[in-house]
Amino acid sequence: MKPRKMPGDLRPAAAFLLPNIIGFALFTAGPVLVSIYLSFTSWDALRPPHWIGLGNYERLFGFHATPEGWRADDAEFWRYLGNTFFMLLVLPLNIAGSLALALVLNQRLRFQAFYRLVYFLPSILYGVAIFFLWKYMFEPNYGVFNALLERAGLPPLRWLEDARMAKPALIFMMLWLTIGGASMIIYLAALQTVPEELYEAARMDGAGWWAQFRVVTWPALRPATFFIFTMGLIANLQWNFDVAYIMTDGGPYGSTTTLVFYLYLKAYRFFEMGYASAIAWILFALTLAVTVLARRGAGETNL
């Protein structure tokens, strides 16, 4: 005999779920749907939105002929897209550094827990105060880095004021903040799952350190590496707005402006809300496409 359904038993669950459902509808699903509509409009946040169809997207991707040749309708968009991809350099560097740290800290070391805490500490301190501290350290006149260069007999650098140096300087700072963070912890956890018997068998076959890493360690770390790469790819395509806002304000000369910061400029400085919504959806499509390609490249074809 089938048990009778008891709808009343679902009421407590519905009561607990309702606040989350309402919050999701108001603060996530609702704004997403509104932004889709706004991306097809021209809106300055003061007057009602004006429907322009694909006008924003045509402006983003359009080109026009000039006496000097074809020019982009929005050249800044393409430049800042290039900045966004340049900042992705932090991802392979972070993966390599985190893996190296995890391999070292996975050894039987004295004060092992202390070393793990020291390397993990910068990721806990991530925030506005740290960004201001690093901005002070990069200061060309009395910053720490130029003081060290002066002691070494080298000329000072204008770290955040030189368009050629600003992006590498921010990447260096982000590596310091993240290289011992979550990625290192994930690698440490993955290393704990590798059976010691595999290393013993490899050593009996005469395998050295590099051969053991290539044959035993790396295959075992591939799932963790894929997870770190995918999550880092998503995060770095949405390059930290707060970093650029506090450290450089997108400068000098737009050299550290990425798509996320460009979205902010269009929305909250120039009040082109419709255009900013279109940029947001282009960023979403780009993130989705790159993530899918990364999954397929790693053999993960099931979405």
Buried (B, 14 or more C-beta within 10 A) or exposed (E): EEEEEEEEEEEEEEEEEEEEEEEEEEEEEEEEEEBEEBBBBBBEEEEEBEEBEEBBBEBBBEEEEEEEEEEBEBEEBBBBBEBBBBBBBBBEBBBEBBBEBBBEBBEEEEEEEEBBEEBBEBBEEBEEEBBEEBBEBBBBEEBEBBBEBEEEEEEEBBBBBBEEBBBEBBBBBBBBBBBBBBBBBBBBEBBEEBEEEBBEBBBEEEBEEEEBBEBBBEEBBEBBBBEBBBBBBBBBBBBBBEBBBBBBEBBBEBBBBBBBBBBBBBBEEEEBBBBBBBBBBBBBEBBEEBBEEBBEEBEEEEE
